[in-house]
Amino acid sequence: MIDHSIEPGHGDSVASWTTVIIIMVAVTAGTIFFWLEQPVLVYASGALVIAALFVGWYLKRAGYGVGGSKSKGAGH
């Protein structure tokens, strides 16, 4: 049986939410630019996705990841 009282603690941090939001905006923009036939902006959106991964990594190293020194508990 699965014990749901144990909080896994993954994904609820400033680093993860920031990364996900940047990626969602980049993919949305890339899709719109694809429809508008703007290949340079499509590639720029792809670069923004890669940049978001570095932002998330940096925030995690700065203490904003799950269990980091600057992150708060989920409070559930």
Backbone as CSV, one residue per row, in Angstrom:
resi,resn,N_x,N_y,N_z,CA_x,CA_y,CA_z,C_x,C_y,C_z
1,MET,0.827,-1.172,0.000,0.000,0.000,0.000,0.884,1.253,0.000
2,ILE,0.410,2.295,-0.611,1.152,3.548,-0.695,0.784,4.440,0.484
3,ASP,1.805,4.987,1.136,1.580,5.896,2.254,1.586,7.326,1.724
4,HIS,0.421,7.940,1.633,0.306,9.290,1.077,0.632,10.374,2.093
5,SER,0.905,9.989,3.341,1.226,10.997,4.343,2.674,11.472,4.228
6,ILE,3.489,10.744,3.487,4.883,11.130,3.290,4.966,12.045,2.072
7,GLU,5.420,13.263,2.302,5.559,14.246,1.222,6.868,14.010,0.490
8,PRO,6.836,13.734,-0.837,8.085,13.493,-1.553,8.960,14.737,-1.660
9,GLY,8.359,15.945,-1.653,9.109,17.184,-1.636,9.728,17.607,-2.956
10,HIS,9.395,16.958,-4.033,9.993,17.355,-5.304,9.080,18.327,-6.047
11,GLY,9.693,19.285,-6.689,8.952,20.169,-7.568,8.294,21.362,-6.928
12,ASP,8.322,21.487,-5.615,7.667,22.616,-4.970,8.729,23.587,-4.457
13,SER,9.350,24.302,-5.400,10.398,25.251,-5.034,10.425,26.395,-6.038
14,VAL,11.091,27.454,-5.640,11.236,28.604,-6.535,11.982,28.190,-7.802
15,ALA,13.025,27.396,-7.648,13.826,26.981,-8.801,12.991,26.192,-9.807
16,SER,12.218,25.239,-9.327,11.443,24.410,-10.259,10.314,25.195,-10.914
17,TRP,9.601,26.010,-10.144,8.499,26.773,-10.726,9.003,27.806,-11.715
18,THR,10.105,28.457,-11.399,10.666,29.439,-12.323,11.060,28.779,-13.636
19,THR,11.710,27.630,-13.534,12.134,26.900,-14.728,10.937,26.492,-15.576
20,VAL,9.926,25.954,-14.951,8.746,25.485,-15.678,8.020,26.652,-16.353
21,ILE,7.884,27.765,-15.657,7.186,28.918,-16.239,7.945,29.464,-17.443
22,ILE,9.270,29.572,-17.334,10.062,30.062,-18.467,9.928,29.113,-19.655
23,ILE,9.966,27.821,-19.411,9.844,26.842,-20.494,8.459,26.926,-21.143
24,MET,7.424,27.072,-20.326,6.073,27.168,-20.887,5.914,28.411,-21.761
25,VAL,6.449,29.530,-21.314,6.378,30.758,-22.109,7.167,30.595,-23.405
26,ALA,8.358,29.982,-23.315,9.190,29.804,-24.506,8.524,28.889,-25.531
27,VAL,7.925,27.813,-25.076,7.268,26.883,-26.002,6.036,27.539,-26.628
28,THR,5.278,28.275,-25.828,4.112,28.985,-26.367,4.539,30.006,-27.421
29,ALA,5.555,30.786,-27.088,6.053,31.782,-28.040,6.601,31.102,-29.295
30,GLY,7.336,30.019,-29.118,7.884,29.293,-30.263,6.797,28.765,-31.182
31,THR,5.703,28.298,-30.591,4.579,27.807,-31.389,3.939,28.944,-32.188
32,ILE,3.736,30.061,-31.530,3.155,31.225,-32.225,4.073,31.688,-33.353
33,PHE,5.373,31.773,-33.061,6.325,32.202,-34.089,6.408,31.202,-35.237
34,PHE,6.210,29.920,-34.945,6.186,28.912,-36.003,5.001,29.153,-36.931
35,TRP,3.841,29.436,-36.342,2.645,29.720,-37.146,2.825,30.984,-37.979
36,LEU,3.543,31.948,-37.426,3.759,33.209,-38.130,4.957,33.149,-39.081
37,GLU,5.547,31.978,-39.198,6.682,31.731,-40.087,7.846,32.687,-39.816
38,GLN,8.256,32.718,-38.549,9.389,33.529,-38.106,10.470,32.591,-37.562
39,PRO,11.268,31.975,-38.443,12.198,30.941,-37.997,13.248,31.426,-36.994
40,VAL,13.696,32.658,-37.118,14.695,33.164,-36.177,14.118,33.200,-34.768
41,LEU,12.863,33.625,-34.655,12.235,33.688,-33.339,11.879,32.299,-32.806
42,VAL,11.626,31.355,-33.690,11.416,29.971,-33.259,12.700,29.440,-32.629
43,TYR,13.831,29.682,-33.281,15.113,29.235,-32.727,15.447,29.977,-31.438
44,ALA,15.089,31.257,-31.367,15.322,32.020,-30.138,14.494,31.445,-28.990
45,SER,13.294,30.999,-29.297,12.452,30.371,-28.278,13.071,29.062,-27.800
46,GLY,13.646,28.318,-28.723,14.355,27.088,-28.338,15.554,27.383,-27.455
47,ALA,16.252,28.459,-27.766,17.389,28.860,-26.931,16.916,29.275,-25.543
48,LEU,15.730,29.876,-25.471,15.177,30.266,-24.175,14.853,29.045,-23.322
49,VAL,14.420,27.963,-23.955,14.183,26.717,-23.212,15.488,26.230,-22.592
50,ILE,16.552,26.247,-23.364,17.858,25.814,-22.841,18.322,26.760,-21.737
51,ALA,18.105,28.062,-21.925,18.480,29.031,-20.893,17.699,28.787,-19.604
52,ALA,16.439,28.381,-19.723,15.621,28.110,-18.542,16.218,26.981,-17.706
53,LEU,16.790,25.988,-18.368,17.424,24.893,-17.630,18.613,25.399,-16.821
54,PHE,19.372,26.318,-17.394,20.495,26.899,-16.659,20.002,27.778,-15.508
55,VAL,18.911,28.499,-15.715,18.336,29.320,-14.645,17.916,28.427,-13.478
56,GLY,17.229,27.339,-13.776,16.815,26.403,-12.729,17.996,25.806,-11.991
57,TRP,19.030,25.441,-12.724,20.238,24.888,-12.112,20.892,25.921,-11.206
58,TYR,20.987,27.157,-11.693,21.606,28.216,-10.908,20.802,28.500,-9.631
59,LEU,19.477,28.577,-9.750,18.647,28.829,-8.575,18.759,27.693,-7.563
60,LYS,18.845,26.482,-8.047,19.016,25.346,-7.136,20.343,25.458,-6.389
61,ARG,21.406,25.795,-7.118,22.721,25.956,-6.485,22.749,27.146,-5.528
62,ALA,21.893,28.147,-5.791,21.840,29.328,-4.934,20.986,29.088,-3.679
63,GLY,20.379,27.914,-3.566,19.615,27.578,-2.368,18.115,27.680,-2.502
64,TYR,17.622,27.864,-3.707,16.185,27.998,-3.921,15.520,26.706,-4.395
65,GLY,16.243,25.608,-4.405,15.673,24.320,-4.781,15.001,23.656,-3.590
66,VAL,14.457,22.476,-3.796,13.812,21.722,-2.720,14.851,21.422,-1.647
67,GLY,14.530,21.795,-0.420,15.444,21.563,0.691,16.609,22.528,0.747
68,GLY,16.589,23.544,-0.097,17.667,24.521,-0.125,17.616,25.450,1.082
69,SER,18.695,26.158,1.306,18.790,27.030,2.475,17.839,28.227,2.409
70,LYS,17.428,28.616,1.219,16.557,29.781,1.063,15.115,29.415,0.698
71,SER,14.819,28.130,0.662,13.463,27.713,0.311,12.675,27.416,1.566
72,LYS,11.364,27.584,1.463,10.481,27.303,2.580,9.837,25.952,2.369
73,GLY,9.307,25.394,3.445,8.579,24.139,3.338,7.270,24.326,2.598
74,ALA,6.718,23.220,2.138,5.480,23.292,1.364,4.302,23.752,2.231
75,GLY,4.325,23.441,3.507,3.265,23.889,4.402,1.946,23.178,4.214
76,HIS,1.966,21.967,3.719,0.725,21.213,3.486,0.254,20.647,4.767
